[in-house]
Amino acid sequence: MSDTTQFATFSLVLLVFWPSYNLVLTLFVWWRPKPGGPEVSSRHPLHYWIIIPALNEERVVANTVRAALALDGARTPVQVVVVDDGSDDRTPHVLAEIDDHRLHVLRRNPPEARQGKGAALNHAYRYVRDLAEEAGTVHRTVIGVIDGDGRGEPGMLSEITAYFAHRDVGAVQCRVRVHNRTTLLAFLQDLEFSCVVDASQSLRDVVGTVGLGGNGQFVRLSTLVGLGAAPWSECLVEDLELGLRVHLSGQRVRYATHATITQQGLIDVYRLMRQRTRWGQGNLQCLGYVPKLVRANHVGSVALLEFLQYLLTPWLVAPMTLLITALVCINFYAQLSGNAVSGITANGPNALPALTIWSVALVLPGLLWGFVHRLKHDDEPLWRCLAVGLAYPGFLILGSISTLRALYRHFAGRNQWAKTERLAEKEPASKRMPKMA
């Protein structure tokens, strides 16, 4: 087989695989996992401690704390711990103005402060652990993590409690949405979290490989105690790594498809790329867990393949997106200039149909997810959903560039932790939440 034929065959496989993969994934958007497993009968409610890491969060922390305190219920009592990680803005003053006995503010000062989100979470974890050990409530305590811009939906803890009623569940991850999706870039992130990631997590729930995210993760205190004094590490995606450690401990991580955390989307391309670069570096760091997953007797073959898939996906999507985009651009160039590239571009009357097919392959997945967003959430007009679908390939290209930057930074040894900056909020949290699907 000639090189030209091999490339043509590869291109055909790529052309079919990419839209087909997205089509199959959309089916899991409507999949609703149920708790299942051996239920633990208990007359005592779970104690929820919500940790909010805060570094210069004056713009958002008041709404976040009030929304977290509002999750309190008769069967889901809530305490909130804010870790002020050396803020030098008005964050301490904003927190001081909130008068509620359920709010605990822990101040970290330099040089201990600003050592990364994992260090801040570990500080709060040890505080909660010591109180729970003194009260004898370790096995009835759950720690949740909500970022400084996060908003928990009222009633969400009831669904989470239903999962924790089963003895094999060590952690639960909530669904994430973006509440400031008025701009195209922020809406693209909502499409990603509420559709693509939602479907992926539902699929992972089926095979037992759910990943933990930075916002909306809930973990049994007893599970964290089993992981030592510092369950969260210095990894740039400390949430993903914690999820892998929970899986390796033999406990399940479940995905709550209704319980929703909303957060701010980034509206600046540079900041988005900086965030995604950090995520890409963190994924690289987590590849070190692959040998442990391979050796784990309780990790089945299908689960292992799925673990490998989501650890390696950023490194597969990046070249795939860039390759498809390059092929479309080359075919456009060939069509306009008349200079065909043998084996890559079609000639003569086949040129225009080939260009059309490649263009459809590039934009079809985005349009598909745009329709899914409209059907699933019904909180945005159809024209916006179609517009964001058309822009989705560009969003993937930004992610691909960020992945390549992550690769460079990783091998250059540049592993500094970069905090995502917040936007000012004027409206109360209750008025900004999208309705739950």
Residue pairs with C-beta under 8 A, 6 or more apart in sequence:
1 9
3 343
4 342
4 343
7 343
7 344
8 343
11 327
11 344
14 320
14 323
14 324
15 357
15 358
15 361
18 320
18 324
18 361
18 365
19 361
19 364
19 365
19 368
22 364
22 365
22 368
22 369
23 368
25 196
25 199
25 200
25 203
26 195
26 199
26 368
26 369
26 372
27 199
28 199
28 200
28 202
28 203
28 206
29 195
29 198
29 199
29 202
29 372
29 376
30 376
31 199
31 202
31 203
31 205
31 206
31 257
32 202
32 257
33 202
33 205
33 206
33 254
33 255
33 257
35 162
35 163
35 165
35 166
35 169
35 254
36 166
37 166
37 167
37 168
37 169
37 252
38 166
38 167
38 168
39 165
39 166
39 167
40 165
40 166
40 167
42 140
42 165
44 140
45 74
45 75
45 76
45 77
45 140
45 161
46 76
46 140
46 141
46 142
46 161
46 164
47 77
47 79
47 132
47 137
47 140
47 141
47 142
48 71
48 76
48 77
48 78
48 79
48 141
48 142
48 144
48 157
48 218
49 78
49 79
49 80
49 81
49 128
49 141
49 142
49 143
49 144
49 221
50 68
50 71
50 78
50 79
50 80
50 81
50 143
50 144
50 145
50 146
50 152
51 81
51 82
51 83
51 121
51 124
51 125
51 128
51 143
51 144
51 145
51 146
52 61
52 64
52 65
52 68
52 80
52 81
52 82
52 83
52 145
52 146
52 147
52 148
52 150
53 83
53 85
53 117
53 120
53 121
53 124
53 145
53 147
53 148
54 61
54 82
54 83
54 84
54 85
54 87
54 91
54 95
54 148
55 84
55 85
55 86
55 87
55 91
55 114
55 120
55 148
55 419
56 87
56 88
56 89
56 91
56 419
57 64
57 87
57 91
57 148
57 149
57 422
58 87
58 89
58 90
58 91
58 93
58 94
59 422
59 423
59 424
59 425
60 148
60 149
60 264
60 422
60 423
60 425
61 82
61 91
61 94
61 95
61 148
62 94
62 95
62 97
62 98
63 151
63 425
63 428
63 429
64 146
64 147
64 148
64 149
64 150
64 151
64 429
65 80
65 82
65 95
65 98
65 103
66 98
66 429
67 150
67 151
67 152
67 429
67 430
68 78
68 80
68 146
68 152
69 78
69 80
69 100
69 102
69 103
70 152
70 154
71 78
71 152
71 154
71 156
71 157
72 78
72 102
73 155
73 157
73 158
75 158
75 161
76 157
76 158
76 161
78 102
78 157
79 102
79 103
79 104
80 102
80 103
80 104
81 104
81 105
81 106
81 124
81 127
81 128
82 95
82 103
82 104
82 105
82 106
83 106
83 108
83 120
83 121
83 123
83 124
84 91
84 92
84 95
84 105
84 106
84 107
84 108
85 108
85 113
85 114
85 119
85 120
86 108
86 109
86 110
86 113
86 114
92 105
92 107
95 103
95 105
96 105
104 127
106 123
106 124
106 127
108 120
108 123
112 119
112 123
115 234
116 234
116 238
116 417
117 214
117 232
117 238
117 417
118 230
118 232
118 233
118 234
118 235
118 238
119 232
119 234
121 145
121 231
121 232
121 238
122 229
122 230
122 231
122 232
125 143
125 224
125 231
125 232
126 229
128 141
128 143
128 221
129 138
129 221
129 224
129 225
132 138
132 141
132 221
138 221
138 222
138 225
139 220
139 221
139 222
141 220
141 221
141 222
142 160
142 164
142 218
142 219
142 220
142 221
143 218
143 219
143 220
143 221
143 224
144 160
144 216
144 217
144 218
144 219
145 214
145 215
145 216
145 217
145 218
145 239
146 152
146 215
146 216
146 261
147 214
147 215
147 263
148 422
149 263
149 264
149 422
150 215
150 216
150 261
150 262
150 263
151 179
151 261
151 262
151 263
151 429
151 432
151 433
152 174
152 216
152 259
152 260
152 261
153 259
153 260
153 261
153 262
153 433
153 436
156 174
156 256
156 258
156 259
156 260
156 261
157 259
159 256
159 258
159 259
160 172
160 174
160 218
160 256
160 259
163 169
163 172
163 254
163 256
164 172
164 218
164 220
168 251
168 252
169 220
169 251
169 252
169 253
169 254
170 219
170 220
170 223
170 246
170 249
170 251
170 252
170 253
171 212
171 217
171 218
171 219
171 220
171 223
171 242
171 243
171 246
171 251
171 252
171 253
171 254
172 217
172 218
172 219
172 253
172 254
172 255
172 256
172 259
173 201
173 210
173 211
173 212
173 213
173 216
173 217
173 218
173 243
173 253
173 254
173 255
173 256
174 215
174 216
174 217
174 218
174 256
174 259
174 260
174 261
175 193
175 194
175 198
175 201
175 216
175 255
175 256
175 257
175 258
175 259
175 260
175 261
176 193
176 194
176 197
176 213
176 215
176 216
176 260
176 261
176 262
176 263
177 190
177 193
177 194
177 260
177 261
177 262
177 263
177 434
178 186
178 187
178 189
178 190
178 193
178 194
178 262
178 263
178 264
178 265
179 262
179 263
179 264
179 432
179 433
179 434
180 186
180 264
180 265
180 267
180 423
180 432
181 187
181 189
181 190
181 265
181 380
183 265
183 267
184 387
184 388
184 391
185 265
185 266
185 267
185 268
185 269
185 272
185 395
186 264
186 265
186 266
186 267
187 265
187 380
187 384
187 388
188 265
188 388
188 391
188 392
188 395
189 265
189 266
189 272
190 265
190 373
191 369
191 370
191 373
191 388
191 389
191 392
192 395
194 373
194 376
194 377
195 369
195 372
195 373
195 376
196 369
198 257
200 310
201 210
201 211
201 255
202 255
202 257
203 306
204 210
204 211
204 255
204 306
204 310
205 254
205 255
207 302
207 303
207 306
208 247
208 252
208 300
208 303
209 247
209 303
209 306
209 307
209 310
210 243
210 252
210 253
210 254
210 255
211 239
211 240
211 243
211 244
211 253
211 310
212 219
212 239
212 240
212 242
212 243
212 246
212 253
213 239
213 240
214 237
214 238
214 239
215 261
215 263
216 259
216 260
216 261
217 239
217 242
217 243
219 231
219 242
219 246
223 246
223 249
223 251
224 231
226 249
227 242
227 245
227 246
227 249
231 242
231 245
232 238
232 239
232 241
232 242
233 241
233 242
235 241
235 282
235 285
235 286
236 278
236 279
236 281
236 282
236 285
236 415
236 417
237 278
237 279
237 282
237 283
237 285
237 286
238 282
240 282
240 283
240 286
241 282
241 285
241 286
241 289
243 253
244 286
244 289
244 293
244 307
246 253
247 253
247 293
247 296
247 299
247 307
248 289
248 292
248 293
248 296
248 299
250 298
258 436
258 437
260 436
262 432
262 433
262 434
264 422
264 423
266 272
266 275
266 420
267 423
269 398
271 420
271 421
272 398
272 402
273 398
273 401
273 402
273 405
274 418
275 418
275 420
276 398
276 399
276 402
276 403
276 406
277 402
277 403
277 405
277 406
277 409
278 406
278 417
278 418
279 314
279 402
279 406
280 314
280 402
280 403
280 405
280 406
280 407
281 406
281 409
281 410
281 415
283 311
283 314
283 315
283 406
284 406
284 407
284 410
285 410
286 311
287 311
287 312
289 311
290 307
290 308
290 311
293 299
293 304
293 307
293 308
294 304
299 307
314 399
314 403
314 406
315 403
317 396
317 399
317 400
317 403
318 399
318 400
318 403
318 404
319 400
321 393
321 396
321 397
321 399
321 400
322 397
322 400
324 358
324 361
324 362
325 362
325 393
325 397
327 344
327 358
328 355
328 358
328 359
328 362
330 341
330 344
330 345
331 344
331 345
331 346
331 351
331 354
331 355
331 358
332 355
333 339
334 340
334 341
334 345
334 346
334 351
335 351
335 352
335 355
340 346
340 347
340 351
345 351
345 354
346 353
346 354
346 355
362 393
363 389
363 390
363 392
363 393
365 392
366 388
366 389
366 390
366 391
366 392
366 393
367 386
367 389
367 390
367 392
368 389
369 389
369 392
370 385
370 386
370 387
370 388
370 389
370 390
370 392
371 385
371 386
371 389
373 380
373 385
373 388
374 380
374 382
374 385
376 437
377 434
377 437
378 437
379 434
379 435
409 415
425 432
